[in-house]
């Protein structure tokens, strides 16, 4: 695809630096669907709005699932494969047409994105492709194979014997730098987002996907002030981590989006694969 944020070659440290949010969203719509499929969930699992979790006090002791999560996180540096979906030449051509259409009519595309802040953008003739082409473009994300775009060093700095790790990454992995995985405390903390509460362990609900997960733990936070489609603001962030089906590697998926007055200011995601502890 044209967008280096999807290909991962020559991309800036933070996706928002690449350009207008509507261009990023168009270039990523299939990638997001594909990543949702990789986690064993449908597209709506990532794109659809989810009410923020009800604040509550965690019971004494580590939350359910802490042993499973703590048992796969490595200690120290690992070489992480940054995974991206690979598309057919036909779908690459559709992507180019979509981006070209957005560049030629930016004000209209901004308005269209503002009208549809959640989920996959519905088709419109101004996209420059037919409805059938656009639908095929969306569907292709569910069957796309995955390839290693690049490799980068990610460090899990453990806090003594506690099941708590601070992540260190730079370059393409800068969105994860400073993130704390507090497994026993039942939360993830991001310096840019704040606390993401523990939601639990989920099982993939679609077995036939290109990237297999055995299970994954989920932390997620979502906040809104007013109506983000008009004058308000919104932020959603989530982190998934769990063992992959090959029995050797761990997958980590990070997504963070920030909206302001109908415009997507930040739109970042990472899908990583790295050796599990002891591998």
NORBELMO-V347634 format. One record per backbone hydrogen bond with DSSP energy under -0.5 kcal/mol. NH is the residue of the N-H (numbers start at 0). CO is the residue of the C=O. Records with the same first field share a line. If there is no record, write none. Layout:
NH = CO, CO
This chain:
5 = 2
6 = 2
7 = 3
9 = 7
16 = 13
17 = 14
18 = 15
22 = 19
23 = 19
24 = 20
25 = 21
26 = 22
27 = 23
28 = 24, 25
31 = 27
32 = 28
33 = 29
34 = 30
35 = 31
36 = 32
37 = 33
38 = 34
39 = 36
40 = 35
44 = 41
45 = 42
46 = 42
47 = 43
62 = 182
65 = 62
68 = 64
69 = 65
70 = 66
71 = 68
72 = 68
75 = 73, 155
77 = 153
79 = 77, 151
80 = 272
81 = 79, 149
82 = 80, 270
83 = 146
85 = 144
91 = 87
92 = 88
93 = 89
94 = 90
95 = 91
96 = 92
97 = 93
98 = 94
99 = 95
100 = 96
101 = 97
102 = 98
103 = 99
104 = 100
108 = 104
109 = 105
110 = 106
111 = 107
112 = 108
113 = 109
114 = 110
115 = 111, 112
116 = 113
118 = 46
126 = 123
127 = 124
133 = 129
134 = 130
135 = 131
136 = 132
137 = 133
138 = 134
139 = 135
140 = 136, 137
141 = 138
142 = 138, 139
143 = 139
144 = 85
146 = 83
148 = 81, 146
149 = 81
151 = 79
153 = 77
154 = 167
155 = 75
156 = 154, 165
157 = 155
158 = 163
159 = 157
161 = 158
163 = 161
164 = 180
165 = 156
166 = 178
167 = 154
172 = 169
173 = 170
175 = 172
176 = 173
177 = 166
178 = 175
179 = 188
180 = 164, 178
181 = 179, 186
182 = 162, 180
183 = 162
185 = 181, 182
186 = 181
187 = 195
188 = 179
189 = 193
193 = 189
195 = 187
196 = 194, 219
197 = 185
198 = 217
199 = 217
201 = 215
204 = 39
208 = 206
211 = 209
213 = 242
214 = 242
215 = 201
216 = 240
217 = 199
218 = 238
219 = 196
220 = 236
222 = 234
224 = 232
227 = 225
229 = 226
231 = 226
232 = 224
233 = 258
234 = 222
235 = 256
236 = 220
237 = 254
238 = 218
239 = 252
240 = 216
241 = 250
243 = 248
244 = 211
246 = 243
249 = 273
250 = 241
251 = 271
252 = 239
253 = 269
254 = 237
255 = 267
256 = 235
257 = 265
258 = 233
259 = 262
260 = 231
261 = 227
262 = 259
264 = 257, 262
265 = 257
267 = 255
269 = 253
271 = 251
272 = 80
273 = 249
275 = 247
276 = 71
278 = 275
